[in-house]
Amino acid sequence: MKRKFNWGHGILIFYVCFLGTIVFRIVASLGVDISLVVDEYYKEDLNYQEHMEKSHNSSRSDHLTYIHDKVKNKISLFFDTQETVTGEVHFYRASDKSLDFTREFSGKEFTADLSEIKKGKWKLKIEWLTEGLSHYKEVNLFI
């Protein structure tokens, strides 16, 4: 006996395809990394005014000069000030939080070797203290 294709079969095929699509989307979404940029973003939000004041301090002064030497694969920061500068450089990678790291420095010069850093776009978040004022500057870096 020959079975004909009727509307009931069409509804069954539709629901099976719909269910398969939903299951596929759920399985695919489980593999997506949903890490936050900052773990404690409420705490960061409360300190935002302080961050803005540091950025304003760095924009009013020309203490920082940075040079990215692509041949030697190094970055150098130079501080034009009479006092000793203390601070830190945070290497921020937007695409992968696990690659972020921080280096502290003291003096009028900081040099970092970039040969072991993964290639791509980085953001340097430079924070330093000089002449009694805190400063902050962000620099985009392409390795």
Secondary structure as a PSIPRED ss2 file (coil, helix, strand):
# PSIPRED VFORMAT (PSIPRED V4.0)

   1 M C   1.000  0.000  0.000
   2 K C   1.000  0.000  0.000
   3 R C   1.000  0.000  0.000
   4 K C   1.000  0.000  0.000
   5 F C   1.000  0.000  0.000
   6 N C   1.000  0.000  0.000
   7 W H   0.000  1.000  0.000
   8 G H   0.000  1.000  0.000
   9 H H   0.000  1.000  0.000
  10 G H   0.000  1.000  0.000
  11 I H   0.000  1.000  0.000
  12 L H   0.000  1.000  0.000
  13 I H   0.000  1.000  0.000
  14 F H   0.000  1.000  0.000
  15 Y H   0.000  1.000  0.000
  16 V H   0.000  1.000  0.000
  17 C H   0.000  1.000  0.000
  18 F H   0.000  1.000  0.000
  19 L H   0.000  1.000  0.000
  20 G H   0.000  1.000  0.000
  21 T H   0.000  1.000  0.000
  22 I H   0.000  1.000  0.000
  23 V H   0.000  1.000  0.000
  24 F H   0.000  1.000  0.000
  25 R H   0.000  1.000  0.000
  26 I H   0.000  1.000  0.000
  27 V H   0.000  1.000  0.000
  28 A H   0.000  1.000  0.000
  29 S H   0.000  1.000  0.000
  30 L H   0.000  1.000  0.000
  31 G C   1.000  0.000  0.000
  32 V C   1.000  0.000  0.000
  33 D C   1.000  0.000  0.000
  34 I C   1.000  0.000  0.000
  35 S C   1.000  0.000  0.000
  36 L C   1.000  0.000  0.000
  37 V C   1.000  0.000  0.000
  38 V C   1.000  0.000  0.000
  39 D C   1.000  0.000  0.000
  40 E C   1.000  0.000  0.000
  41 Y H   0.000  1.000  0.000
  42 Y H   0.000  1.000  0.000
  43 K H   0.000  1.000  0.000
  44 E H   0.000  1.000  0.000
  45 D H   0.000  1.000  0.000
  46 L H   0.000  1.000  0.000
  47 N C   1.000  0.000  0.000
  48 Y H   0.000  1.000  0.000
  49 Q H   0.000  1.000  0.000
  50 E H   0.000  1.000  0.000
  51 H H   0.000  1.000  0.000
  52 M H   0.000  1.000  0.000
  53 E H   0.000  1.000  0.000
  54 K H   0.000  1.000  0.000
  55 S H   0.000  1.000  0.000
  56 H H   0.000  1.000  0.000
  57 N H   0.000  1.000  0.000
  58 S H   0.000  1.000  0.000
  59 S H   0.000  1.000  0.000
  60 R H   0.000  1.000  0.000
  61 S C   1.000  0.000  0.000
  62 D C   1.000  0.000  0.000
  63 H C   1.000  0.000  0.000
  64 L E   0.000  0.000  1.000
  65 T E   0.000  0.000  1.000
  66 Y E   0.000  0.000  1.000
  67 I E   0.000  0.000  1.000
  68 H E   0.000  0.000  1.000
  69 D E   0.000  0.000  1.000
  70 K C   1.000  0.000  0.000
  71 V C   1.000  0.000  0.000
  72 K C   1.000  0.000  0.000
  73 N C   1.000  0.000  0.000
  74 K E   0.000  0.000  1.000
  75 I E   0.000  0.000  1.000
  76 S E   0.000  0.000  1.000
  77 L E   0.000  0.000  1.000
  78 F E   0.000  0.000  1.000
  79 F E   0.000  0.000  1.000
  80 D C   1.000  0.000  0.000
  81 T C   1.000  0.000  0.000
  82 Q C   1.000  0.000  0.000
  83 E C   1.000  0.000  0.000
  84 T C   1.000  0.000  0.000
  85 V E   0.000  0.000  1.000
  86 T E   0.000  0.000  1.000
  87 G E   0.000  0.000  1.000
  88 E E   0.000  0.000  1.000
  89 V E   0.000  0.000  1.000
  90 H E   0.000  0.000  1.000
  91 F E   0.000  0.000  1.000
  92 Y E   0.000  0.000  1.000
  93 R C   1.000  0.000  0.000
  94 A C   1.000  0.000  0.000
  95 S C   1.000  0.000  0.000
  96 D C   1.000  0.000  0.000
  97 K H   0.000  1.000  0.000
  98 S H   0.000  1.000  0.000
  99 L H   0.000  1.000  0.000
 100 D C   1.000  0.000  0.000
 101 F E   0.000  0.000  1.000
 102 T E   0.000  0.000  1.000
 103 R E   0.000  0.000  1.000
 104 E E   0.000  0.000  1.000
 105 F E   0.000  0.000  1.000
 106 S E   0.000  0.000  1.000
 107 G E   0.000  0.000  1.000
 108 K C   1.000  0.000  0.000
 109 E E   0.000  0.000  1.000
 110 F E   0.000  0.000  1.000
 111 T E   0.000  0.000  1.000
 112 A E   0.000  0.000  1.000
 113 D E   0.000  0.000  1.000
 114 L C   1.000  0.000  0.000
 115 S C   1.000  0.000  0.000
 116 E C   1.000  0.000  0.000
 117 I C   1.000  0.000  0.000
 118 K C   1.000  0.000  0.000
 119 K C   1.000  0.000  0.000
 120 G C   1.000  0.000  0.000
 121 K E   0.000  0.000  1.000
 122 W E   0.000  0.000  1.000
 123 K E   0.000  0.000  1.000
 124 L E   0.000  0.000  1.000
 125 K E   0.000  0.000  1.000
 126 I E   0.000  0.000  1.000
 127 E E   0.000  0.000  1.000
 128 W E   0.000  0.000  1.000
 129 L E   0.000  0.000  1.000
 130 T E   0.000  0.000  1.000
 131 E C   1.000  0.000  0.000
 132 G C   1.000  0.000  0.000
 133 L E   0.000  0.000  1.000
 134 S E   0.000  0.000  1.000
 135 H E   0.000  0.000  1.000
 136 Y E   0.000  0.000  1.000
 137 K E   0.000  0.000  1.000
 138 E E   0.000  0.000  1.000
 139 V E   0.000  0.000  1.000
 140 N E   0.000  0.000  1.000
 141 L E   0.000  0.000  1.000
 142 F E   0.000  0.000  1.000
 143 I C   1.000  0.000  0.000
